[in-house]
Amino acid sequence: MAGDEITTKPNATSELYYVISGEGHTEVGGERLDWRAGDFFTLPAKSVSRHFARQDATFYYVHDNPILSYLGVTAAEPRFRPTLFAGDVVREELRKVMSAPGATNKNRVSVLLNNAAFDQTLTITHTLWAMFGIVSAGEVQYPHSHKSVALDFVVDCKPGVYTLLGEHIDRKTKQIIDPIRVDWEPGKAFVTPPGMWHSHHNESNEPAYILPVQDAGLQTYLRTLDIQFTFRV
């Protein structure tokens, strides 16, 4: 709510926030990040952060605490500085991608969020990968798979947009065998398990926007991502 504040201090090497609505600022490690709807920001290990809302605000919040808890370890060393990715800049870059020659022939039309500290993996932190993508009206983004788990957040869409998921591909038709259908709704999140084939379909008359977050920074560093495509890349 407007005027409220919250504190976060997870045992994590990486925190990622997407501002769904509202505006405010975050104070962490002597720095201040001012954010508003559509922005992204990341915080490193050992962050004790205070978040202040100037308007009613909502975050989509992802961090890598589960892997640390599984290993029984504590994050000890920050690997990057608190970083803000302005939403209007991200959307302008996406517009450039959409207007590039051959964009409609690509398997994904999207912008990868990359912290300059991680040019080896091209990821938003050393463990997390994030993409802001579009599925245009009437488009199909054909099946692909990878060994990272994907947390998919639906930023915006109209009815008629969905994802198909399945364990196997028909090698002749390149389509998913006996798929599970997940219908998109704005603000909805769903999980794409590691290794599952998935495709995105937009049967509406408006563009749809999706924010997948994966542990692909870690998987890329370990050379275990194993991303595979069936059709256009």
Disulfide bonds with the S-S distance in Angstrom:
none
